Amino acid sequence: MKKYIIWTLVLIVLISYLILRNVITLYRPKQPLKNKEILQIEYTDRNKKNVIIKKEDNNWYVITANGKYKADVEKIKSLIDKLNKFELLELVSRKNDNYQEYDLSEDKAVKVKLSLKQKPLNFVIWLGKTGGFTYDEVYARINNKPEVYITRNLSKYEFQNNFYDFCDRTILKFSSEETNYVIARINNKNLEFKKELKDGTTVWFNVKTGKKLDITKIDNLLKNYSELISDIILEQNECDISKIKILTELKLYFADGTEIMLNLYDKITLATESSPVHPVKIKILTTKGAAIKSIGEEEYIYGLYEYRYKNIVDELTSL
């Protein structure tokens, strides 16, 4: 009975604390970025690269010291939504001598600088370790002021990936049904596959041997390419593409006359990646037709992890 009373009192204290915390924060600007239009986000990624996500002419770009890349619009929308919902829950410290306790010191905190359309034009968030009563509550500072808050809806993990995680990494998206002809060169071995309509049935065959292809295999191959998203984007200073051997060259021909060329290069090792990477370049050889839903930038160097490259090559050589 005595234990029951003690646990009941503990529960009452906790509930009272939560209620009191919510009442107190009613008088604080709980969501300082609510309804604010964010024009630029600046942070340092996991590899110590300074990254700027910037809106220009209604388009979003990811900018580093070595390049400027189209942003993944949906990921940027999600990030901005989290920033707009960033909420101050409770003031936990007014001192500036205990930042280590909250991972808010210079060497541990993630510092996010924002440029806004409305006043204040600049806003800075320091994000520390998780804390509080739920998994999404985080210790934070704002605008370089000494106070430490418990906050929610935003954590430092949003900014601890690689810069390319916010980039549009689409290499190619197309309608596989519109593909009519495939030419591949793999390690100096040439392959050609053609689609024809025979007796009302779609047939793929090997041009050199005349052998009819397994329709399931060719369908799987084209589906792999029909929505090809790279694993990473390589910056120009990370590899000299002119010095890397092309292992696989692929040309795709479509019913609307569009021609696409993909070059897949020999694998390289990057200090920032746990797996070897095969650089990939794409080029459109004609005017883009309706069969192409989306195509990457010719100047970008995309990258596929080794296992993905191997899957693509295995499917080509098995036809």
N, C-alpha and C positions, 0 to 999 in steps of 0.2 A: 504493500500500500504506500509506504514511504517513497519507494523508487518511482511509483506511478506519479505521485505528487511532484517529485523533483523533475521528471521528464515533462510533465505538463507545464510547469513553470518555465523550463527552458524553451519549450515550444512557444509559449506566450511571449517571452522576451524576444525571440527571433521574429515572430510575426509583428510585434510592436516596432521592432527596429526597421523592418522593411516598410511598414506603413509610414513611420516617421521620416525615413529617407525619401520616400516619394513626395511627402508633404513639403519637406524642406526644398527639394529641387524644383518645386512648382515656381519658385521665385527666381530661378536661374535660367538664362537662355539655354534650354536643354539641347536644342539642335541648332548650333550656330551657323551651319551651312544649309539649313532648310531653305528651299526655293532660291538658292543662289546658283547663278549660271557660272560654271567652272570652265575656264578657257585653257588652262594649262596645269599640268601636274608634274612635279619634278621630284625624283627620288634616286637612290643608289641601289642597283640590283644586287643579287647574290654574288656576282663576280666583280663587284666594286665599280661597275660602269655607271656613269652618270646618265640617267634616262629622263628625257622630257617627252611627255605625252601632250601634244599641242593641237588645238583646233585652228585650222586655217581654211577660210572660204567654205565653211560648213563641212569640212572633211577633217578627220582625225589622223594624226601621224605620230609615229614613235621615232624619236630622234636621239641618236648617240653621237659621240665625237667622230664616228667613222661613217655614219650613214643616216638616211632618212627613209622610213618605211611606212607603208600604209598600215593603219591600225585595224584590228578586228573590232568592228563597230559594236557588236553585241557585248564583247568583253568590256569595252570602254563604257557602254551604257550601264552595265552591272556595277562597275567600279564607281561611277559617278553617283549611282543610286545609293551605294553604301556611304559615300562621302556626304551626300545630302541628308542621310539618316543618322549620321554620326551624332551620338547623344551623350551629354554629360550627365552622369547619374549622381555622383557624390564627390564632394571635396574631401580628400583624405590627408592632405598635407599642404602646409603653406611654406615649408622650408625648402631650401635648395641644397641642403647638405646630406640628403639621404636618397639621391637618385639611384644609386647602385642597388638599393633594396627593391626598386621597381623596374630595373633594367631601362632606366631613362637617362643614363649617363651618355656622354658623347660617343663612347666606344660600343655601347649596346643598343641604344635606341634607334629606331628607324624614323628618319626625319622626312616629312612630306611637305613640300612647299606648293601652295596653290596660288594661281592667279585667277581673280574673279572679275566678272563684268560689273558687279555692284560693289559698293563700299561695304566692308573694307576690301580694297583691291588686292591685298595680299593676306594670306592666312597660312600659318605654319602649325603642323601637328607633329608632336613627338609621340611615338607609339612604343610602349614597353611590354612587359610580360602580362600574361592573363592573370586575372584575379577576381575577387568578388564571389558571388554566389552561383553564377552560371558560366558555361564554357565560353560565351562570347563577350564577357566583360574584360576590359583591358585597362591597364594603367596608362595614362596619357597626360601630356602637357600641351598647352596651346599658346601660340604666338610668343614663344620664348619667355613666357612668364614663369615664375617659380612654382606656382601651385600645381599639385598633382591631383588628378581626378580619376575616379573609376568611370569608364565609358563603355559604350557598346555599339555594335553594328559595324565596327571597323577594327581590323587587327593588322599587325605588322606583316603577317604572313601573305597578305595581298601584294606586298611589295618585295618579297624575298625570292621571287622566281627570276628567270632570265628575261632580258629585255624583249626577246622575241615572243614571249608568252602573250604579250599584248598586241603582237603584229598579226596581220592577215597572212597566213602561211599557205594560202591556196596556191597550188601549182597549176591545177587544171580541173575544170568541171565541164562535162559534156554529156550529150545524150548518146549512150552506147548504141542505141538502135540506128543512129545516123552514121555509124562508122562503116566504111565500105572496103577499106584496104589498109593493111598494116605491113610495114617493112621494118625489119629489125636486124641490127648487126651486133652480135654478142661475141666478144673476143675473136673478131675477124670471121665469124661464121655468119653467113647471110640467110635470113628467113623472109619469106613473103607469103602473106595470107590474103585471100580475096573473098568477098561475099558476093553471091549470085542468087538469083531467084530461079529455081528449077521446079517445074510442075507445081507452081503455087507455094513452094516451100523454100524458106531461106536456108542456104547452104554455104558454109565456109570451107575452103579447101586450100591446100598447100600449092602455090603457083608452080614451084619447081618440080614437085613429084606428082602433082595431080591428085594427091590423096585427100579424101574428105576428112575434115576435122571433127573431133568430138565437140558438138555444139555447147555442151555444158562447160567444157574447159575454156573455149573461146569467150563464152559469156562471162565466166569468172574473171578472166584476164581483163576484159574490157571494163568490168565493174570496178576492178582495182584501180584502173586509170581514170574512170569516169568521175571520181571524186578523190583526187590525189592531193593530200594535204601533207606538207613537209613536217618533219619533227622539229627542225630548227631552221634558223636563218644564219648563214655565216657572213661575217663582216669582211670587207675587202682586205683588211689587214690580217685576217686570220688564215687566209690561204691564197696562193697565187694560182688561179684556175688554169692559166696557160701552161703551167708546169706539171699538171696532173693528167694522167692518161684517161681517155674516155674508154670505158669498158663496154658500155651498152649505148647504142644509138637507136632511137625509135622514131619512126615517122607514121603519123596517123592521117588518113585521108577520109574526108566526110562527104556525104551525099550533096551538101550545098556548095562543094568546091573548096572548103577550108582545109588547109594543110598545117599540121603542127609537128614540130621536131623537139624531141626530148633527148638530152645527153646526160647519161649517168656516169659519173667518174669513179676512179679507183678510190678506195677508202683512205681516209686520213685520221689521225689521232689528234684530238684537241684536249688541252689541259682542263678545259671547263666542262667536258662531257665524259661520262662514265663508259660510253660505248663508242667504237669507231663510227665514223660518219662518211657516207658517200655523197659528195656534192652533186647537185642537180641544176641544170640550166634548161630553160624552155624558150622556144622561139616560135612565133607564128610566121609562116612563110607566105601567107596570102592575106587578103582581107578577112576579118573575122565574120563568120556567118552565124546563123541562128542556132546551129548545132552546138556552139560553144557558149556555155552559160557563164563561165568565168575563167580567166587565164592570168597567171602570175606575171610579174614584171621581168622583162628580159635582162635587166641589169642586176637583179637580185641573184644571189647564190643560195639556193635552198639546200637542205640536207636531209637525207634519210638514214636512219640507223641501219646497221648492217643486216639485221634480221629481216627488215622490210625490203631492202634491196634484194636479198637472196630469194625471198618469196616471189618477187616480180620476175626475176630471171628464171627461176625454176618453172614458173608457169609458162613462160615463153618457150623455153627449151623442151617442155613436155608435150607441146602441141604436135 
